[in-house]
């Protein structure tokens, strides 16, 4: 992984190239990145991402498939709490 300053230099160089490109899609992309550059840089500096939220969302969707046929949302909520809440249920006859 590149150091932040080097990555920023490369991004700025690409943006300059794209803004002067003859290809309109590259110019549009450069304008879009330019509009959101502050947010992009903040997410890189603070190492923020929605990856964890998306991962949890996907895992909950898988639980929803398993919960198909339940008569209310309560069993799905219970399954999600048990699966992702960190609770370790000790079952009889099984080692801890």
matplotlib code that plots the C-alpha trace (Angstrom):
import matplotlib.pyplot as plt

x = [0.0, 1.3, 1.8, -1.0, 1.1, 2.3, -1.2, -2.5, 0.1, -0.8, -4.5, -3.9, -1.8, -4.5, -7.2, -5.1, -4.7, -8.4, -9.6, -7.7, -8.5, -10.4, -12.6, -15.7, -16.3, -12.9, -13.6, -17.0, -15.3, -12.6, -15.3, -17.2, -14.1, -13.2, -16.7, -16.2, -12.5, -12.7, -14.9, -12.7, -9.6, -11.3, -12.3, -8.7, -7.1, -9.5, -9.6, -13.4, -15.4, -18.9, -17.4, -18.3, -21.9, -22.2, -20.8, -23.2, -26.1, -25.2, -25.0, -28.4, -29.9, -28.6, -30.3, -33.5, -33.5, -33.2, -36.0, -38.4, -41.7, -41.5, -44.7, -43.1, -39.8, -39.0, -37.3, -35.2, -34.2, -33.4, -31.3, -29.4, -28.7, -27.5, -25.4, -23.8, -24.2, -21.2, -23.2, -21.7, -24.6, -23.4, -25.2, -25.6, -23.1, -20.8, -17.4, -17.1]
y = [0.0, 3.4, 6.1, 8.7, 11.5, 9.4, 8.2, 11.7, 12.8, 10.0, 10.8, 14.5, 13.7, 11.4, 14.0, 16.6, 14.1, 13.1, 16.7, 17.4, 14.1, 13.9, 11.2, 12.6, 9.6, 10.3, 14.0, 13.2, 10.9, 13.5, 16.1, 13.6, 12.7, 16.4, 17.2, 14.5, 14.8, 16.2, 13.3, 10.8, 12.1, 12.2, 8.6, 7.7, 9.7, 8.4, 4.9, 4.9, 2.6, 1.2, -2.3, -3.6, -2.4, -3.9, -7.2, -7.3, -6.4, -9.4, -11.7, -10.5, -11.1, -14.7, -15.1, -13.7, -16.5, -19.0, -17.3, -17.6, -18.9, -17.4, -15.7, -12.5, -10.5, -11.6, -14.9, -13.2, -10.5, -13.3, -15.1, -11.9, -11.2, -14.7, -14.8, -11.4, -10.2, -12.1, -14.2, -17.6, -20.0, -23.1, -26.2, -29.2, -31.9, -29.7, -28.4, -24.6]
z = [0.0, -0.9, 1.7, 1.8, 0.3, -2.6, -3.3, -3.2, -5.7, -8.1, -7.8, -8.5, -11.5, -12.9, -12.3, -14.2, -17.1, -17.1, -17.1, -20.3, -21.9, -25.1, -23.7, -22.1, -19.7, -18.1, -17.8, -16.2, -13.7, -12.9, -12.2, -10.0, -8.0, -7.8, -6.3, -3.7, -3.1, 0.4, 1.5, -0.2, 1.4, 4.8, 4.5, 3.6, 6.4, 9.1, 7.5, 7.3, 5.1, 5.0, 4.3, 7.8, 7.5, 4.0, 5.3, 8.2, 5.9, 3.6, 6.6, 7.8, 4.4, 4.5, 7.9, 6.4, 3.9, 6.7, 8.6, 5.6, 6.9, 10.4, 11.3, 12.7, 12.7, 16.2, 15.3, 12.7, 15.2, 17.7, 15.2, 14.3, 18.0, 18.6, 15.4, 15.7, 19.3, 20.7, 23.1, 23.7, 24.6, 26.5, 25.3, 27.6, 27.0, 25.0, 26.2, 26.8]

ax = plt.figure().add_subplot(projection="3d")
ax.plot(x, y, z, "-o")
ax.set_aspect("equal")
plt.show()
